[in-house]
Amino acid sequence: MAAARQSDLQSRIQAVEKELEALLADVRSDDDARKQLLDIAHKATAMVEAHSETIWRLLFIPHVNVSIRTAIEIGLFETLNKTRITGGDKLLTVSILRPLAAMHFVIETGFQTYVAGPVSKALAIPGLFKFMHDDAVHSCIKVHEFLAQNGFKNPEGPNGPFQHAEKTDLHMFPWLMQ
């Protein structure tokens, strides 16, 4: 009985996967429908994922960001988009790419062998991620510190978490222009 139930369950999961693949093909040209499907996928993840899995996924995000930022710095995405990665400083390369493969940013095609995925192609374009990681995230990390120093009150006036984190009186854009 348990084997039959397991087989039925696997068949239903495979049917859902096939339907999602078909839906994805249909919504590619309709951004509103794509966003609606994405919202449903997020809700499904929240329903299926155990609380502990959610917490671990959130805790893992900084590791992914560090891997992305390091990969950008050493030009790994540009290389990955031209060829498959199998060598280099193998331990470092694998350490950078493993969390990215876990998040489906790159694809592990074999033991310690990786190829570009759609997200890694976008990450090969310099600028945005580097800015967000190096500058904007720095402010976010310091928000709790800023709020604690200000009695956990909503900021009033021009100085906020950004000024606190960067130890400046300048607003972000003038600060970036320095």
N, C-alpha and C positions, 0 to 999 in steps of 0.2 A: 504494500500500500504506500509506504513512504517513497519508494523508488518511482512509482507512478505519479505521485504528487510532485516530486522533484523534477521529473521529466516535463510535466505540465507547466510547472513554474518556469523552467528554462525556456520552453516554447513561447510562453507569454512574454518573457523578457526579450527574447529575440524578435518577436513580433513588434514590440514597442520600439526596439532599436531600428528595425526596418522602416517603420512608420515615421520615426524621427528623421531618418535619412531622406525619405521621400519628401517630407515637409520642408526640410532644409533646402532641398533642390527647388522647391516651389516658392519659398520666401526670399530667395537670394535677390530677386529684382523688386521686392516690395519691402521697403525698410520698416514701415509701420508693422507689417505682419511679422517680420523678422524680430523686431523688438518685443512684440507680444509673445512670440515663441520663446525668446530668451527669458522673459519674465516667468513664463511657465516652467522653464528649465530650472531657474533659480528657486522657484517655489518647490519643485520636485526635489531638488538637492536638499533644501531645508527639511523636507518631510522625511527623506530617506536617510540622511546623514545623522549618525548618532551625535549627541552633544559633545562627547569627547573628541570625535572626529572633527567637528566644527572648530573646537578650540585648537586642536593640533594644526589644522589647516591655517588658521589665523596666525598661530605662532610661527609657522613655517614661512610665511610671506616675507619677512625681512631677509631670510636666507636666499630666497628667490631673487629679491631685489639686489642683494650684494652680488649674486652670481651674474645677473644681467649687467650690472654696472661694471664688473670686472671684465666680462666678455666684451663690452663696448670698448673699454680702455685698451684691451690688447688686440682689438680688431677681429675677434673670433666670429662675430656674425657675418662680417664681410667674407671671411674665409669659408665659413660654413655655407654661405649662399652660393659659393663657386664650386665647392667640392665637398666630399664627405670627410669628416674629421676622424682620423684613426690614430694619429701620432702626436708629435710635438712633445711638450713636457706632459707626458701622458697622465700622470697622477693629478696635476693641476687641471688639465683640460677636462678630465673625467669629473673631478670635484666641482668644476664650474657647470658642466653640462648635465650632470645627474639630476640636480633639483629642477633644471629647466625642462628636462624630459618628463619628470614627474608631473609637471604642470602643463605638459603637451606643447611647450614653446618650441622645442626641438624634438626630433623623432629618433629614438634609439633603434637602429635597424639590426643590430647584432651586439655581441659582447663588446662594450666600450666603443661602439661605432655609431656615429650620429650624422643625421642630415638635417637640413633646414626644414622648418615647418612654416606655416603662414605667419605666425607671430614673429619668428626670428627674422623673417624677411623685412618686416616693418621695423624691428629693432636695429637693423643694419643702417637705417637712416639716422644720422647723428643729430643730437641736439636735445629733443624734448625729454627723453628719459634721463639723460645726463643732468639736465637742469633740474628736473623734478627730484631726482635722487640727491643731488649734491646741495641744492639750495632750498627748495620748497619743503622737502621732508624734514630737513634740519629744524625748520620752524615748527612743524607738526609735533616732532619729538619733544619739543620744549614747552608745548601748550600747558600741560599739567603743572609744570614748574611755574610758569607765568601766572596761571590762575591761582595757584596756592599763595604766591607772593601778594596777590591782589584780593585775597579773601574769597576766592571763587565767585567773583562778580563779573558780569559781562563787561568787557573793556569799554571804556569811555575815552574819547579823544583819539589823537592820532597814533599813540604808541600802543602796540599790541604784541602778540606772540612773535611776529617777525622781528620787530625792533629788539625785543628781549633776546631772541636766539642769536641775532647777528651783532648785538651790542652796538646799536646805531639808533640815531634819531631820524634817519632818512626813511622814506617810504620805499617799497620794494624796487620800483622801476628806476628811480634816481640812484639807489644803492647798486643795482645791476650795471648801471652806466659808468660807474667808477672804474 
